[in-house]
Amino acid sequence: MAYFSRAGENYWYGGRRVLQTGNTQVVAETIAELVDLEVHRIEAADPYPFEYEPTVQRSWSEVRTEARPGIAHPSPAADAFDVILLGSPVWASQEPMIMRTFVEGLDGLAGKQVYPFVTYAVSGFGSVLDHYAELCPDASIGDGLAVRGEEATSAEAEIRTWLEGNGLL
């Protein structure tokens, strides 16, 4: 499993709330408690701001310019795995651009089963599944999981059902 998550000031039911642990990390940690797997946390070489609005502005700028933000730590080799879980928030109705940096940097996705999971505020998956299908043309994109960010800490049953439905638990 590889995931990107951002703590700090986050959207929360129309307002803002400071999170010590980002919503996607909460979901990733729940998955890791249920399934024995290797976990890789994707971290930006240039960390995203603590505040919500500057993060939104940066995200939109990255989308407009098709940016590929740098990653702080090297990506693991994908060829050692048959199944890859990719987790991220949904920003601007899609995966953060750092996820494109990550996926494009992976070698050996051909023939892999990829299961995306996201946390979101209002857009559900947005265009995440379509983008992963484009970014991973030789992999099979399985059923994804979309968890509303505000519900991440109470989503264990939903996560368990998703894992079971995909034969991962």
DSSP file (Angstrom, degrees, kcal/mol; ACC not computed):
  #  RESIDUE AA STRUCTURE BP1 BP2  ACC     N-H-->O    O-->H-N    N-H-->O    O-->H-N    TCO  KAPPA ALPHA  PHI   PSI    X-CA   Y-CA   Z-CA
    1    1 A M              0   0    0      0, 0.0    39,-2.8     0, 0.0     2,-0.4   0.000 360.0 360.0 360.0 136.2    0.0    0.0    0.0
    2    2 A A  E     +ab  40  86A   0     83,-2.8    85,-2.6    37,-0.2     2,-0.3  -0.997 360.0 170.8-127.5 135.4    1.2    3.5   -0.8
    3    3 A Y  E     -ab  41  87A   0     37,-2.1    39,-3.7    -2,-0.4     2,-0.4  -0.989  25.9-150.0-146.0 153.9   -0.7    6.6    0.3
    4    4 A F  E     +a   42   0A   0     83,-2.2     2,-0.3    -2,-0.3    39,-0.1  -0.982  26.0 167.4-119.7 135.7   -0.4   10.3    0.5
    5    5 A S        -     0   0    0     37,-0.5     2,-0.5    -2,-0.4    17,-0.1  -0.984  21.8-148.7-146.4 153.6   -2.1   12.2    3.4
    6    6 A R        -     0   0    0     -2,-0.3    17,-0.4    15,-0.1    18,-0.1  -0.968   8.5-167.3-132.3 119.3   -2.0   15.7    4.8
    7    7 A A        +     0   0    0     -2,-0.5     2,-0.3    15,-0.2    13,-0.2  -0.198  49.6  69.3 -83.1-175.3   -2.5   16.7    8.4
    8    8 A G  E    S+F   19   0B   0     11,-3.0    11,-2.9    -2,-0.1     2,-0.4  -0.678  97.6   0.1 102.7-158.3   -3.1   20.3    9.5
    9    9 A E  E    S+F   18   0B   0     41,-2.5     2,-0.3     9,-0.3     9,-0.3  -0.553  76.9 174.1 -72.4 124.3   -6.1   22.5    8.8
   10   10 A N  E     -F   17   0B   0      7,-3.1     7,-2.2    -2,-0.4     2,-0.1  -0.868  39.0 -88.2-129.8 160.0   -8.6   20.5    6.8
   11   11 A Y  E     -F   16   0B   0     -2,-0.3     2,-0.3     5,-0.2     5,-0.3  -0.434  44.6-178.4 -61.2 139.5  -12.1   21.0    5.5
   12   12 A W  E >   -F   15   0B   0      3,-2.1     3,-2.2    -2,-0.1   109,-0.0  -0.764  63.0 -40.7-150.7  99.8  -14.6   19.8    8.0
   13   13 A Y  T 3  S-     0   0    0      1,-0.3     3,-0.1    -2,-0.3    -2,-0.0   0.885 123.8 -40.9  48.0  48.3  -18.4   19.8    7.3
   14   14 A G  T 3  S+     0   0    0      1,-0.3    -1,-0.3   107,-0.0     2,-0.1   0.219 134.8  65.9  89.5 -14.9  -18.2   23.2    5.6
   15   15 A G  E <  S-F   12   0B   0     -3,-2.2    -3,-2.1    -5,-0.0     2,-0.3  -0.165  87.0 -90.7-113.4-150.7  -15.7   24.7    8.1
   16   16 A R  E     +F   11   0B   0     -5,-0.3     2,-0.3    -3,-0.1    -5,-0.2  -0.957  32.5 177.6-131.8 149.7  -12.2   24.0    9.1
   17   17 A R  E     -F   10   0B   0     -7,-2.2    -7,-3.1    -2,-0.3     2,-0.5  -0.986  30.2-119.8-149.8 142.5  -10.6   21.7   11.7
   18   18 A V  E     -F    9   0B   0     -2,-0.3     2,-0.5    -9,-0.3    -9,-0.3  -0.748  28.7-161.8 -87.2 125.8   -7.0   21.0   12.6
   19   19 A L  E     -F    8   0B   0    -11,-2.9   -11,-3.0    -2,-0.5     3,-0.1  -0.918  18.3-162.1-109.4 129.5   -6.2   17.3   12.2
   20   20 A Q  S    S+     0   0    0     -2,-0.5     2,-0.4     1,-0.2   -13,-0.2   0.815  91.2  32.6 -73.8 -31.4   -3.1   15.7   13.8
   21   21 A T  S    S-     0   0    0    -15,-0.1    -1,-0.2   -13,-0.1   -15,-0.1  -0.996  95.5-117.2-126.7 128.3   -3.4   12.8   11.4
   22   22 A G     >  -     0   0    0     -2,-0.4     4,-1.9    -3,-0.1   -15,-0.2  -0.244  24.3-115.6 -64.2 153.1   -4.7   13.3    7.9
   23   23 A N  H  > S+     0   0    0    -17,-0.4     4,-2.0     1,-0.2     5,-0.2   0.878 114.5  51.2 -58.4 -42.8   -7.9   11.5    6.9
   24   24 A T  H  > S+     0   0    0      1,-0.2     4,-2.8     2,-0.2    -1,-0.2   0.881 107.8  53.3 -66.0 -36.3   -6.3    9.3    4.3
   25   25 A Q  H  > S+     0   0    0      2,-0.2     4,-2.8     1,-0.2    -1,-0.2   0.890 105.5  54.6 -64.0 -38.0   -3.7    8.2    6.8
   26   26 A V  H  X S+     0   0    0     -4,-1.9     4,-1.8     2,-0.2    -2,-0.2   0.937 111.5  44.0 -59.4 -46.3   -6.5    7.2    9.2
   27   27 A V  H  X S+     0   0    0     -4,-2.0     4,-2.5     2,-0.2    -2,-0.2   0.923 113.4  51.1 -64.7 -44.1   -8.0    5.0    6.5
   28   28 A A  H  X S+     0   0    0     -4,-2.8     4,-2.5     1,-0.2    -2,-0.2   0.904 109.5  50.2 -60.9 -41.7   -4.5    3.6    5.5
   29   29 A E  H  X S+     0   0    0     -4,-2.8     4,-1.5     2,-0.2    -1,-0.2   0.866 109.3  51.7 -66.1 -35.6   -3.8    2.7    9.2
   30   30 A T  H  X S+     0   0    0     -4,-1.8     4,-1.3    -5,-0.2    -2,-0.2   0.927 110.2  48.6 -65.5 -44.1   -7.1    1.0    9.5
   31   31 A I  H >X S+     0   0    0     -4,-2.5     4,-2.5     1,-0.2     3,-0.7   0.933 109.7  52.6 -58.3 -46.3   -6.4   -1.1    6.3
   32   32 A A  H 3< S+     0   0    0     -4,-2.5    -1,-0.2     1,-0.3     5,-0.2   0.785 106.3  53.6 -64.3 -27.7   -2.9   -1.9    7.7
   33   33 A E  H 3< S+     0   0    0     -4,-1.5    -1,-0.3    -3,-0.2    -2,-0.2   0.798 116.0  39.4 -73.1 -28.2   -4.5   -3.1   11.0
   34   34 A L  H << S+     0   0    0     -4,-1.3     2,-0.4    -3,-0.7    -2,-0.2   0.762 119.4  41.2 -92.3 -28.5   -6.8   -5.5    9.0
   35   35 A V  S  < S-     0   0    0     -4,-2.5     2,-0.9    -5,-0.1    -1,-0.2  -0.965  77.3-125.6-127.6 137.0   -4.4   -6.7    6.3
   36   36 A D        +     0   0    0     -2,-0.4     2,-0.3    -3,-0.1    -3,-0.1  -0.721  58.7 133.1 -80.0 109.0   -0.8   -7.8    6.6
   37   37 A L        -     0   0    0     -2,-0.9     2,-0.3    -5,-0.2    -2,-0.0  -0.977  60.1 -96.8-152.6 162.6    0.9   -5.6    3.9
   38   38 A E        -     0   0    0     -2,-0.3     2,-0.4     2,-0.0    -2,-0.0  -0.658  39.2-151.0 -82.0 141.3    3.9   -3.3    3.3
   39   39 A V        -     0   0    0     -2,-0.3     2,-0.5   -37,-0.0   -37,-0.2  -0.954  14.3-174.6-121.1 131.6    3.1    0.4    3.7
   40   40 A H  E     -a    2   0A   0    -39,-2.8   -37,-2.1    -2,-0.4     2,-0.5  -0.980  13.3-152.1-124.0 118.4    4.8    3.2    2.0
   41   41 A R  E     -a    3   0A   0     -2,-0.5     2,-0.5   -39,-0.2   -37,-0.2  -0.802  12.9-141.2 -91.0 126.5    3.8    6.8    2.9
   42   42 A I  E     -a    4   0A   0    -39,-3.7   -37,-0.5    -2,-0.5     2,-0.4  -0.759  23.6-175.3 -87.4 123.4    4.3    9.3    0.1
   43   43 A E        -     0   0    0     -2,-0.5    29,-3.5    30,-0.2    30,-0.4  -0.964  25.3-116.5-124.4 139.4    5.7   12.6    1.4
   44   44 A A  B     -G   71   0C   0     -2,-0.4    27,-0.3    27,-0.2    26,-0.0  -0.487   9.7-141.0 -73.2 137.5    6.2   15.7   -0.6
   45   45 A A  S    S+     0   0    0     25,-2.3    -1,-0.1     1,-0.3    26,-0.1   0.871 107.4  39.9 -62.1 -36.6    9.8   17.0   -0.9
   46   46 A D  S    S-     0   0    0     24,-0.5    -1,-0.3    -3,-0.0    -2,-0.1  -0.890 105.0-132.4-110.7  95.4    8.3   20.5   -0.5
   47   47 A P        -     0   0    0      0, 0.0     3,-0.1     0, 0.0    -2,-0.1  -0.062  18.4-110.2 -54.7 146.0    5.6   19.9    2.2
   48   48 A Y        -     0   0    0      1,-0.1     7,-0.1     2,-0.1    -4,-0.0  -0.403  46.2 -87.0 -71.4 153.2    2.2   21.3    1.6
   49   49 A P        -     0   0    0      0, 0.0    -1,-0.1     0, 0.0     6,-0.0  -0.161  24.4-129.3 -60.6 155.2    1.1   24.2    3.9
   50   50 A F  S    S+     0   0    0    -42,-0.1   -41,-2.5    -3,-0.1     2,-0.1   0.861  89.0  79.4 -68.5 -38.6   -0.4   23.6    7.3
   51   51 A E  S  > S-     0   0    0    -43,-0.2     4,-1.1     1,-0.1   -41,-0.0  -0.419  79.3-134.3 -77.9 148.0   -3.3   25.9    6.4
   52   52 A Y  H  > S+     0   0    0      2,-0.2     4,-2.3     1,-0.2     3,-0.3   0.952  97.3  50.9 -67.6 -54.0   -6.2   24.8    4.3
   53   53 A E  H  > S+     0   0    0      1,-0.2     4,-2.6     2,-0.2     5,-0.2   0.901 109.9  48.8 -59.8 -45.7   -6.6   27.7    1.8
   54   54 A P  H  > S+     0   0    0      0, 0.0     4,-2.3     0, 0.0    -1,-0.2   0.854 111.3  52.4 -62.3 -30.6   -2.9   27.9    0.8
   55   55 A T  H  X S+     0   0    0     -4,-1.1     4,-2.7    -3,-0.3    -2,-0.2   0.917 109.1  48.7 -67.9 -42.1   -3.0   24.1    0.2
   56   56 A V  H  X S+     0   0    0     -4,-2.3     4,-2.5     2,-0.2     5,-0.2   0.924 111.7  49.8 -61.3 -44.9   -6.1   24.5   -2.0
   57   57 A Q  H  X S+     0   0    0     -4,-2.6     4,-2.2     1,-0.2    -2,-0.2   0.916 112.4  46.8 -61.2 -43.9   -4.3   27.3   -3.9
   58   58 A R  H  X S+     0   0    0     -4,-2.3     4,-2.6     2,-0.2    -1,-0.2   0.919 110.8  52.7 -64.7 -42.3   -1.2   25.2   -4.4
   59   59 A S  H  X S+     0   0    0     -4,-2.7     4,-2.2     1,-0.2    -2,-0.2   0.933 110.3  46.9 -59.5 -47.3   -3.3   22.2   -5.5
   60   60 A W  H  X S+     0   0    0     -4,-2.5     4,-2.7     1,-0.2    -1,-0.2   0.895 111.6  51.9 -61.8 -40.1   -5.1   24.2   -8.2
   61   61 A S  H  X S+     0   0    0     -4,-2.2     4,-2.0    -5,-0.2     6,-0.2   0.916 109.1  49.9 -62.2 -42.9   -1.8   25.7   -9.4
   62   62 A E  H  <>S+     0   0    0     -4,-2.6     5,-2.4     2,-0.2     4,-0.4   0.888 111.8  48.4 -63.6 -39.1   -0.4   22.2   -9.7
   63   63 A V  H ><5S+     0   0    0     -4,-2.2     3,-1.1     3,-0.2    -2,-0.2   0.948 111.1  49.8 -65.6 -48.0   -3.4   21.0  -11.7
   64   64 A R  H 3<5S+     0   0    0     -4,-2.7    -2,-0.2     1,-0.3    -1,-0.2   0.862 118.4  38.6 -59.5 -37.2   -3.3   24.0  -14.0
   65   65 A T  T 3<5S-     0   0    0     -4,-2.0    -1,-0.3    -5,-0.2    -2,-0.2   0.389 105.6-124.0 -96.5   3.8    0.4   23.5  -14.7
   66   66 A E  T < 5 -     0   0    0     -3,-1.1    -3,-0.2    -4,-0.4    -4,-0.1   0.878  47.6-174.6  54.8  38.0    0.3   19.7  -14.8
   67   67 A A      < -     0   0    0     -5,-2.4    -1,-0.1    -6,-0.2    34,-0.1  -0.181  27.1-151.3 -64.0 154.8    3.0   19.8  -12.1
   68   68 A R        -     0   0    0     -3,-0.1    30,-0.1    32,-0.1    -1,-0.1  -0.793  21.2-148.4-125.7  86.3    4.7   16.7  -10.8
   69   69 A P        -     0   0    0      0, 0.0    32,-0.1     0, 0.0     2,-0.0  -0.209  23.7-104.3 -58.1 143.8    5.6   17.6   -7.2
   70   70 A G        -     0   0    0      1,-0.1   -25,-2.3   -26,-0.0   -24,-0.5  -0.312  27.0-132.2 -69.1 152.2    8.8   16.0   -5.9
   71   71 A I  B     -G   44   0C   0    -27,-0.3   -27,-0.2   -26,-0.1     4,-0.1  -0.893   4.8-142.8-108.4 136.5    8.6   13.1   -3.5
   72   72 A A  S    S+     0   0    0    -29,-3.5   -28,-0.1    -2,-0.4    -1,-0.1   0.826  83.5  35.0 -68.6 -34.5   10.8   13.1   -0.4
   73   73 A H  S    S-     0   0    0    -30,-0.4   -30,-0.2   -32,-0.1   -28,-0.1  -0.917  94.6 -95.0-125.3 148.0   11.6    9.4   -0.3
   74   74 A P        -     0   0    0      0, 0.0    -2,-0.1     0, 0.0    -1,-0.0  -0.203  42.3-110.5 -60.6 150.0   12.2    6.9   -3.2
   75   75 A S        -     0   0    0     30,-0.1     2,-0.1     1,-0.1     3,-0.0  -0.525  32.5-112.6 -77.0 146.1    9.3    4.8   -4.4
   76   76 A P        -     0   0    0      0, 0.0     2,-0.4     0, 0.0    -1,-0.1  -0.374  39.0 -94.2 -72.1 159.9    9.4    1.1   -3.7
   77   77 A A    >   -     0   0    0      1,-0.1     3,-0.7    29,-0.1    31,-0.1  -0.635  30.1-157.6 -75.9 128.0    9.7   -1.3   -6.6
   78   78 A A  G >  S+     0   0    0     29,-0.8     3,-2.1    -2,-0.4    -1,-0.1   0.703  78.5  81.0 -79.7 -19.8    6.3   -2.4   -7.7
   79   79 A D  G 3  S+     0   0    0     28,-0.3    -1,-0.2     1,-0.3    29,-0.1   0.673  82.7  63.8 -66.0 -14.9    7.5   -5.6   -9.4
   80   80 A A  G <  S+     0   0    0     -3,-0.7     2,-0.3     2,-0.0    -1,-0.3   0.523  99.1  66.3 -82.1  -4.8    7.6   -7.4   -6.1
   81   81 A F    <   -     0   0    0     -3,-2.1     3,-0.1     1,-0.1     0, 0.0  -0.903  53.5-167.0-123.7 145.6    3.8   -7.1   -5.6
   82   82 A D  S    S+     0   0    0     -2,-0.3    31,-2.6     1,-0.2     2,-0.4   0.720  85.5  41.8 -92.7 -28.5    0.8   -8.5   -7.4
   83   83 A V  E     - c   0 113A   0     29,-0.2     2,-0.4    31,-0.0    -1,-0.2  -0.969  65.7-172.5-125.6 134.8   -1.7   -6.1   -5.6
   84   84 A I  E     - c   0 114A   0     29,-2.8    31,-2.7    -2,-0.4     2,-0.5  -0.994   9.4-157.2-130.4 127.1   -1.1   -2.4   -5.0
   85   85 A L  E     - c   0 115A   0     -2,-0.4   -83,-2.8    29,-0.2     2,-0.5  -0.903  10.8-163.5-100.7 128.6   -3.4   -0.2   -2.9
   86   86 A L  E     -bc   2 116A   0     29,-1.8    31,-2.9    -2,-0.5     2,-0.4  -0.960   9.2-174.5-116.5 120.2   -3.1    3.5   -3.7
   87   87 A G  E     +bc   3 117A   0    -85,-2.6   -83,-2.2    -2,-0.5    31,-0.2  -0.917  15.9 134.9-120.5 142.3   -4.6    6.0   -1.2
   88   88 A S  E     - c   0 118A   0     29,-1.6    31,-1.4    -2,-0.4   -83,-0.1  -0.979  49.2 -97.0-164.7 164.8   -5.0    9.8   -1.3
   89   89 A P  E     - c   0 119A   0      0, 0.0     2,-0.6     0, 0.0    31,-0.2  -0.386  42.1-112.7 -75.0 170.8   -7.3   12.6   -0.6
   90   90 A V        +     0   0    0     29,-1.6     2,-0.4     5,-0.2    31,-0.3  -0.957  38.7 179.2-106.7 118.4   -9.3   14.0   -3.5
   91   91 A W  B >   -H   94   0D   0      3,-3.0     3,-1.7    -2,-0.6   -35,-0.0  -0.965  69.4  -1.6-119.6 135.7   -8.3   17.6   -4.3
   92   92 A A  T 3  S-     0   0    0     -2,-0.4    -1,-0.2     1,-0.3     3,-0.1   0.871 131.2 -60.0  53.3  38.9   -9.8   19.6   -7.1
   93   93 A S  T 3  S+     0   0    0      1,-0.2    34,-2.7    -3,-0.2     2,-0.3   0.695 125.6  65.9  63.2  23.3  -12.0   16.6   -7.9
   94   94 A Q  B <  S-H   91   0D   0     -3,-1.7    -3,-3.0    32,-0.2    -1,-0.2  -0.931  96.3 -68.3-154.6 177.4   -9.0   14.4   -8.6
   95   95 A E        -     0   0    0     -2,-0.3    -5,-0.2    -5,-0.2     5,-0.1  -0.430  63.8 -93.4 -68.2 147.7   -6.0   12.8   -7.0
   96   96 A P    >>  -     0   0    0      0, 0.0     3,-2.1     0, 0.0     4,-0.7  -0.332  36.5-114.3 -58.8 148.2   -3.3   15.3   -5.8
   97   97 A M  H >> S+     0   0    0      1,-0.3     4,-1.8     2,-0.2     3,-0.6   0.759 113.3  70.3 -59.7 -25.3   -0.6   15.8   -8.5
   98   98 A I  H 3> S+     0   0    0      1,-0.2     4,-2.2     2,-0.2    -1,-0.3   0.795  91.7  60.1 -62.7 -26.4    2.0   14.1   -6.2
   99   99 A M  H <> S+     0   0    0     -3,-2.1     4,-2.9     2,-0.2    -1,-0.2   0.848 102.4  51.4 -69.7 -32.2    0.1   10.9   -6.8
  100  100 A R  H <X S+     0   0    0     -4,-0.7     4,-2.7    -3,-0.6     5,-0.2   0.908 107.9  52.1 -68.1 -40.5    0.8   11.2  -10.5
  101  101 A T  H  X S+     0   0    0     -4,-1.8     4,-1.1     2,-0.2    -2,-0.2   0.945 113.8  45.0 -55.6 -47.1    4.5   11.7   -9.7
  102  102 A F  H  X S+     0   0    0     -4,-2.2     4,-0.5     2,-0.2     3,-0.5   0.955 115.5  43.8 -63.7 -53.3    4.4    8.6   -7.6
  103  103 A V  H >< S+     0   0    0     -4,-2.9     3,-1.3     1,-0.3    -1,-0.2   0.905 113.0  51.3 -63.6 -42.3    2.5    6.4  -10.1
  104  104 A E  H 3< S+     0   0    0     -4,-2.7    -1,-0.3     1,-0.3    -2,-0.2   0.762 107.9  55.3 -66.2 -23.1    4.5    7.6  -13.1
  105  105 A G  H 3< S+     0   0    0     -4,-1.1     2,-0.3    -3,-0.5    -1,-0.3   0.537  87.0  99.7 -86.2  -7.3    7.7    6.7  -11.1
  106  106 A L    <<  -     0   0    0     -3,-1.3     2,-0.3    -4,-0.5     3,-0.3  -0.628  58.9-155.7 -81.9 135.6    6.7    3.1  -10.5
  107  107 A D        +     0   0    0     -2,-0.3   -29,-0.8     1,-0.2   -28,-0.3  -0.817  69.2  31.4-102.1 149.6    8.2    0.5  -12.7
  108  108 A G        +     0   0    0     -2,-0.3    -1,-0.2   -30,-0.1    -2,-0.0   0.837  62.3 138.0  81.7  34.0    6.5   -2.9  -13.2
  109  109 A L    >   +     0   0    0     -3,-0.3     3,-2.3    -6,-0.1    -2,-0.1   0.622  35.2 118.0 -84.1 -12.3    2.8   -2.1  -13.0
  110  110 A A  T 3  S+     0   0    0      1,-0.3    29,-0.3    29,-0.1     3,-0.1  -0.323  86.3   6.9 -58.2 128.3    1.9   -4.3  -16.0
  111  111 A G  T 3  S+     0   0    0     27,-3.4    -1,-0.3     1,-0.3    28,-0.2   0.438  99.5 132.4  81.1  -0.9   -0.4   -7.1  -14.9
  112  112 A K    <   -     0   0    0     -3,-2.3    28,-3.1    26,-0.1     2,-0.6  -0.467  57.6-127.5 -82.1 155.0   -0.8   -5.7  -11.4
  113  113 A Q  E     -cd  83 140A   0    -31,-2.6   -29,-2.8    26,-0.2     2,-0.5  -0.927  27.4-164.3 -99.9 121.3   -4.2   -5.3   -9.6
  114  114 A V  E     -cd  84 141A   0     26,-3.3    28,-3.5    -2,-0.6   -29,-0.2  -0.929   8.5-170.6-113.3 127.4   -4.5   -1.7   -8.3
  115  115 A Y  E     -c   85   0A   0    -31,-2.7   -29,-1.8    -2,-0.5     2,-0.2  -0.940  11.7-155.8-117.8 107.9   -7.1   -0.8   -5.8
  116  116 A P  E     -c   86   0A   0      0, 0.0    29,-1.7     0, 0.0     2,-0.4  -0.560  10.6-175.3 -81.1 145.5   -7.5    3.0   -5.2
  117  117 A F  E     +ce  87 145A   0    -31,-2.9   -29,-1.6    27,-0.2     2,-0.3  -0.995   7.8 179.2-137.0 142.9   -8.9    4.4   -2.0
  118  118 A V  E     -ce  88 146A   0     27,-2.9    29,-2.8    -2,-0.4     2,-0.4  -0.926  24.7-143.0-137.5 158.1   -9.6    8.1   -1.3
  119  119 A T  E     +ce  89 147A   0    -31,-1.4   -29,-1.6    -2,-0.3     2,-0.3  -0.955  32.3 175.9-116.4 146.4  -10.9   10.4    1.3
  120  120 A Y  E     - e   0 148A   0     27,-1.6    29,-3.4    -2,-0.4    30,-0.3  -0.911  35.1-148.2-145.9 166.7  -13.0   13.3    0.1
  121  121 A A  S    S-     0   0    0    -31,-0.3    -1,-0.1    -2,-0.3    29,-0.1   0.805  89.8 -22.2-103.3 -52.5  -15.1   16.3    1.2
  122  122 A V  S    S+     0   0    0      2,-0.1    26,-0.0    26,-0.0    -2,-0.0   0.530 123.2  65.2-136.3 -13.7  -17.8   16.7   -1.5
  123  123 A S  S >  S-     0   0    0      1,-0.3     3,-1.7   -33,-0.1   -32,-0.0   0.387  72.5-152.1-104.6   4.4  -16.7   15.1   -4.8
  124  124 A G  T 3  S-     0   0    0      1,-0.3    -1,-0.3   -34,-0.1    -3,-0.1  -0.365  76.6 -17.9  57.2-138.5  -16.5   11.3   -4.0
  125  125 A F  T >  S-     0   0    0      1,-0.2     3,-2.3    21,-0.1    -1,-0.3   0.726  83.5-174.7 -69.9 -21.3  -14.0    9.8   -6.4
  126  126 A G  T <   -     0   0    0     -3,-1.7   -32,-0.2     1,-0.3    -1,-0.2  -0.428  68.9 -32.5  56.7-131.5  -14.1   12.7   -8.8
  127  127 A S  T 3> S+     0   0    0    -34,-2.7     4,-2.5     1,-0.2    -1,-0.3   0.195 107.7 112.6-103.1  15.0  -12.0   11.7  -11.7
  128  128 A V  H <> S+     0   0    0     -3,-2.3     4,-2.6     1,-0.2     5,-0.2   0.918  76.6  47.8 -55.6 -50.1   -9.5    9.6   -9.7
  129  129 A L  H  > S+     0   0    0      1,-0.2     4,-2.0     2,-0.2    -1,-0.2   0.902 112.9  48.6 -63.4 -40.7  -10.5    6.2  -11.2
  130  130 A D  H  > S+     0   0    0      2,-0.2     4,-1.8     1,-0.2    -1,-0.2   0.914 111.8  49.9 -63.8 -41.8  -10.3    7.5  -14.8
  131  131 A H  H  X S+     0   0    0     -4,-2.5     4,-2.8     1,-0.2    -2,-0.2   0.910 109.8  49.8 -65.0 -41.5   -6.9    9.1  -14.2
  132  132 A Y  H  X S+     0   0    0     -4,-2.6     4,-2.2     1,-0.2    -1,-0.2   0.884 107.5  54.8 -65.4 -35.9   -5.5    5.9  -12.7
  133  133 A A  H  < S+     0   0    0     -4,-2.0    -1,-0.2    -5,-0.2    -2,-0.2   0.897 113.4  42.6 -61.6 -38.5   -6.8    3.9  -15.6
  134  134 A E  H  < S+     0   0    0     -4,-1.8    -2,-0.2     1,-0.2    -1,-0.2   0.890 116.7  46.6 -72.1 -40.6   -4.9    6.3  -17.9
  135  135 A L  H  < S+     0   0    0     -4,-2.8    -2,-0.2     1,-0.3    -1,-0.2   0.753 121.6  36.6 -74.1 -24.7   -1.8    6.3  -15.7
  136  136 A C    ><  +     0   0    0     -4,-2.2     3,-1.9    -5,-0.2    -1,-0.3  -0.504  68.4 158.6-125.3  61.1   -1.7    2.5  -15.3
  137  137 A P  T 3  S+     0   0    0      0, 0.0    -1,-0.1     0, 0.0    -2,-0.1   0.736  76.2  47.7 -63.9 -22.5   -2.9    1.3  -18.7
  138  138 A D  T 3  S+     0   0    0     -3,-0.1   -27,-3.4     2,-0.1     2,-0.3   0.344 102.4  77.3-100.7   6.2   -1.3   -2.2  -18.3
  139  139 A A  S <  S-     0   0    0     -3,-1.9     2,-0.6   -29,-0.3   -26,-0.2  -0.713  82.7-116.1-107.5 162.9   -2.7   -2.7  -14.8
  140  140 A S  E     -d  113   0A   0    -28,-3.1   -26,-3.3    -2,-0.3     2,-0.7  -0.895  22.8-145.4 -99.3 124.5   -6.2   -3.7  -13.7
  141  141 A I  E     -d  114   0A   0     -2,-0.6   -26,-0.2   -28,-0.2     3,-0.1  -0.812  21.9-160.6 -92.5 115.8   -8.0   -1.0  -11.7
  142  142 A G        -     0   0    0    -28,-3.5     2,-0.1    -2,-0.7    24,-0.0  -0.161  37.6 -56.6 -85.8-178.0  -10.2   -2.7   -9.1
  143  143 A D        -     0   0    0    -28,-0.1    -1,-0.2    19,-0.1     2,-0.1  -0.374  61.5-144.0 -60.3 133.5  -13.1   -1.4   -7.2
  144  144 A G        -     0   0    0    -29,-0.1     2,-0.4    -3,-0.1   -27,-0.2  -0.434   2.9-131.5 -96.7 172.2  -12.2    1.6   -5.2
  145  145 A L  E     -e  117   0A   0    -29,-1.7   -27,-2.9    -2,-0.1     2,-0.5  -0.995  15.5-169.7-126.0 126.2  -13.2    2.9   -1.8
  146  146 A A  E     -e  118   0A   0     -2,-0.4     2,-0.5   -29,-0.2   -27,-0.2  -0.975   7.1-175.6-118.4 119.5  -14.2    6.5   -1.2
  147  147 A V  E     -e  119   0A   0    -29,-2.8   -27,-1.6    -2,-0.5     2,-0.1  -0.957  30.6-118.8-117.2 126.5  -14.6    7.6    2.4
  148  148 A R  E >   -e  120   0A   0     -2,-0.5     3,-2.2   -29,-0.2     4,-0.3  -0.453  27.9-127.5 -60.3 131.2  -15.9   11.0    3.4
  149  149 A G  G >  S+     0   0    0    -29,-3.4     3,-1.5     1,-0.3     4,-0.3   0.852 107.4  56.6 -52.8 -41.7  -13.0   12.6    5.3
  150  150 A E  G 3  S+     0   0    0    -30,-0.3    -1,-0.3     1,-0.3     3,-0.2   0.675 110.0  47.5 -65.6 -15.7  -15.1   13.5    8.3
  151  151 A E  G X  S+     0   0    0     -3,-2.2     3,-1.4     1,-0.1    -1,-0.3   0.308  78.1 105.3-106.7   6.5  -16.0    9.8    8.6
  152  152 A A  G X  S+     0   0    0     -3,-1.5     3,-1.2    -4,-0.3    -1,-0.1   0.869  77.8  53.3 -57.9 -40.1  -12.5    8.4    8.3
  153  153 A T  G 3  S+     0   0    0     -4,-0.3    -1,-0.3     1,-0.3     3,-0.2   0.656 115.4  40.5 -73.0 -13.0  -12.2    7.6   12.0
  154  154 A S  G <  S+     0   0    0     -3,-1.4     3,-0.3     1,-0.1    -1,-0.3   0.090  88.5  96.0-118.7  23.2  -15.5    5.6   12.0
  155  155 A A    <>  +     0   0    0     -3,-1.2     4,-2.7     1,-0.2     5,-0.2   0.225  41.1 112.5-100.8  14.1  -15.1    3.8    8.7
  156  156 A E  H  > S+     0   0    0      1,-0.2     4,-3.0     2,-0.2     5,-0.2   0.900  79.5  49.2 -57.2 -43.4  -13.7    0.4    9.8
  157  157 A A  H  > S+     0   0    0     -3,-0.3     4,-2.4     1,-0.2    -1,-0.2   0.916 113.4  47.1 -62.3 -42.5  -16.9   -1.5    8.8
  158  158 A E  H  > S+     0   0    0      2,-0.2     4,-2.1     1,-0.2    -1,-0.2   0.896 113.8  48.2 -64.4 -41.1  -16.9    0.1    5.3
  159  159 A I  H  X S+     0   0    0     -4,-2.7     4,-2.7     2,-0.2    -2,-0.2   0.921 111.2  50.3 -65.4 -44.4  -13.2   -0.6    4.9
  160  160 A R  H  X S+     0   0    0     -4,-3.0     4,-2.8    -5,-0.2     5,-0.2   0.922 110.3  49.8 -59.8 -45.4  -13.6   -4.2    6.0
  161  161 A T  H  X S+     0   0    0     -4,-2.4     4,-2.7     2,-0.2    -1,-0.2   0.906 111.4  49.4 -60.9 -42.2  -16.5   -4.7    3.5
  162  162 A W  H  X S+     0   0    0     -4,-2.1     4,-1.3     2,-0.2    -2,-0.2   0.931 112.3  47.3 -62.7 -46.4  -14.4   -3.2    0.7
  163  163 A L  H  <>S+     0   0    0     -4,-2.7     5,-3.0     1,-0.2     6,-0.7   0.926 114.4  46.6 -61.4 -45.4  -11.4   -5.4    1.5
  164  164 A E  H ><5S+     0   0    0     -4,-2.8     3,-1.7     1,-0.2    -2,-0.2   0.912 108.9  55.1 -63.6 -42.6  -13.6   -8.5    1.7
  165  165 A G  H 3<5S+     0   0    0     -4,-2.7    -1,-0.2     1,-0.3    -2,-0.2   0.762 110.9  45.5 -63.3 -25.3  -15.3   -7.6   -1.5
  166  166 A N  T 3<5S-     0   0    0     -4,-1.3    -1,-0.3    -3,-0.3    -2,-0.2   0.282 116.8-112.1-100.3   9.6  -12.0   -7.4   -3.3
  167  167 A G  T < 5S+     0   0    0     -3,-1.7    -3,-0.2    -4,-0.1    -2,-0.1   0.750  85.4 119.1  70.1  23.5  -10.7  -10.6   -1.8
  168  168 A L      <       0   0    0     -5,-3.0    -4,-0.2    -6,-0.2    -5,-0.1   0.496 360.0 360.0 -98.6  -5.0   -8.1   -8.8    0.2
  169  169 A L              0   0    0     -6,-0.7    -5,-0.2    -5,-0.1    -1,-0.1   0.306 360.0 360.0-136.9 360.0   -9.4   -9.9    3.6
